[in-house]
Amino acid sequence: MSADAARLYARAMPGLSIRELHDFLDEPGHLLRLGTVDPEGLPRVVPIWFLFDDGKLWFTPRAKSAWLNDLRASPAVCCTIDETTGAMRKLVARGRAVLEHDLGDDDLWRDRYRTIACRYTPPEFADAYLRDTIDEPRALYSLTLADAAVATWRMPVRPGENPLAVWASHYYHR
């Protein structure tokens, strides 16, 4: 490694390992901010509940969600999941969402929806919520991270890391 490359690497914000990324995505409480494109070509970003399972981000638009119409018109999405304290871990994934189950197939995947709800609420509330909204159809979409363009990063918080390394290496001119 050249001296210039070593200096650049020392200034570059660290990314997340696969294990760190999976641990982060498995933690309850983080929201996924889903970016879609509406029929007029304007961006739409919505904060939503999600589940990370089997290498995929799973999310569920309701029948009357504007972003369901966006996904039907174009499956191109950008997902961000981040935190604002501590290591400020972040994920950006760009790719094409896959419709796993359309509206009306809710009974086939209701257990997955319960798992999603339990990430954000106590099980008793999740069960009451599901009972109260059982007649409101949802679709189930996924984004496979292995098929997406994925970037991760975090603040340099470990011993030996440069505390000033808060930019990705591609932001530097040299």
C-alpha positions in Angstrom: 0.0 0.0 0.0 1.4 3.4 -1.0 1.8 6.1 1.6 -1.0 8.1 -0.1 -3.3 5.1 0.0 -2.4 4.5 3.7 -3.2 8.2 4.6 -6.5 8.0 2.7 -7.4 4.7 4.4 -6.7 6.2 7.8 -9.1 9.1 7.0 -11.9 6.9 5.6 -15.0 6.1 7.8 -15.2 2.4 8.6 -17.9 0.2 7.2 -19.8 -2.6 8.9 -18.7 -6.2 8.7 -21.4 -8.7 7.6 -21.9 -9.8 11.2 -22.1 -6.2 12.4 -24.6 -5.4 9.6 -26.8 -8.4 10.5 -26.7 -7.6 14.2 -27.7 -4.0 13.4 -30.6 -5.0 11.2 -31.8 -7.5 13.8 -32.0 -4.9 16.5 -35.6 -3.9 17.2 -36.7 -0.3 16.8 -34.8 0.9 13.8 -37.0 2.3 11.0 -36.5 1.7 7.3 -36.8 4.8 5.2 -38.1 3.6 1.8 -37.5 5.7 -1.2 -39.7 5.2 -4.2 -40.5 7.2 -7.4 -44.1 8.3 -7.9 -45.9 8.1 -11.3 -44.8 11.8 -12.0 -41.2 11.0 -11.4 -41.0 12.6 -8.0 -39.2 10.9 -5.1 -41.2 9.7 -2.1 -39.6 8.6 1.2 -41.6 6.9 3.9 -40.4 5.7 7.3 -41.7 2.1 7.8 -41.5 -1.0 9.9 -39.3 -3.8 8.5 -37.9 -7.2 9.2 -34.5 -8.5 8.2 -34.7 -12.2 7.5 -33.0 -14.7 5.1 -30.8 -12.0 3.7 -33.8 -9.8 2.8 -35.4 -6.6 4.0 -39.2 -7.3 4.3 -41.8 -4.6 4.3 -45.6 -4.3 3.9 -47.5 -1.5 2.2 -51.2 -1.3 2.9 -53.7 -1.4 0.1 -54.2 2.4 0.2 -50.5 3.4 0.6 -49.3 5.8 -2.1 -46.0 4.0 -2.1 -47.7 0.7 -3.0 -48.7 2.4 -6.3 -45.2 3.6 -6.7 -43.8 0.1 -6.3 -46.4 -1.3 -8.8 -45.2 1.3 -11.4 -41.5 0.8 -10.7 -39.8 -1.6 -8.2 -36.7 0.7 -8.0 -36.1 1.5 -4.4 -33.6 3.0 -2.1 -33.7 1.9 1.6 -31.9 3.6 4.4 -31.7 2.4 8.0 -29.6 4.4 10.5 -29.2 5.4 14.0 -28.4 8.9 15.4 -26.4 8.0 18.5 -23.4 5.9 19.4 -21.6 4.5 16.4 -24.2 6.1 14.1 -24.4 2.9 12.0 -26.0 3.3 8.6 -27.1 1.2 5.7 -28.1 2.4 2.2 -29.4 -0.3 -0.2 -30.5 0.5 -3.7 -32.2 -2.1 -5.9 -35.5 -3.6 -7.1 -38.1 -4.6 -4.6 -39.8 -7.9 -5.3 -43.6 -8.5 -4.7 -43.6 -11.6 -2.6 -47.4 -11.6 -1.9 -50.0 -9.3 -3.4 -53.0 -7.8 -1.7 -55.5 -10.5 -0.4 -52.8 -13.1 0.3 -52.3 -11.9 3.9 -53.2 -15.2 5.5 -50.2 -16.8 3.7 -47.8 -14.5 5.5 -49.6 -13.1 8.6 -47.0 -14.8 10.9 -44.3 -12.7 9.2 -46.3 -9.6 9.7 -46.7 -10.4 13.4 -42.9 -10.8 13.6 -42.5 -7.4 12.1 -45.1 -5.8 14.5 -43.4 -7.5 17.5 -40.1 -5.7 16.5 -41.8 -2.4 17.3 -44.4 -3.2 19.9 -45.0 -5.6 22.8 -46.6 -8.9 21.6 -49.9 -8.2 23.2 -50.2 -4.9 21.3 -49.0 -6.6 18.1 -51.7 -9.2 18.4 -54.4 -6.6 19.2 -53.2 -4.6 16.2 -53.4 -7.6 13.9 -56.9 -8.4 15.1 -58.0 -4.8 14.7 -56.7 -4.5 11.1 -57.2 -8.1 9.9 -59.6 -6.8 7.1 -57.1 -4.3 5.8 -55.1 -6.0 3.1 -51.4 -5.6 2.7 -48.8 -6.6 0.2 -45.5 -8.1 1.1 -42.3 -6.9 -0.6 -38.7 -7.8 -0.1 -35.3 -6.4 -1.1 -32.5 -9.0 -1.3 -29.4 -7.4 0.0 -27.1 -9.6 -2.2 -28.9 -8.3 -5.3 -28.7 -4.6 -4.2 -26.0 -2.0 -4.2 -25.3 -1.8 -0.5 -23.2 0.7 1.4 -22.6 0.7 5.2 -20.6 2.9 7.5 -20.3 3.9 11.1 -18.3 6.4 13.2 -14.8 5.5 14.2 -15.4 4.5 17.8 -13.0 1.6 18.4 -9.6 1.8 19.9 -7.0 2.7 17.3 -9.4 4.1 14.8 -8.8 7.7 13.6 -11.6 9.7 15.4 -11.5 12.2 12.4 -12.2 9.5 9.9 -15.8 10.5 9.3 -15.9 10.7 5.5 -16.0 7.8 3.0 -12.8 7.6 1.0 -14.4 8.5 -2.2 -15.1 12.0 -0.9 -11.4 12.9 -0.8 -9.7 14.3 -3.9 -6.6 12.2 -3.3 
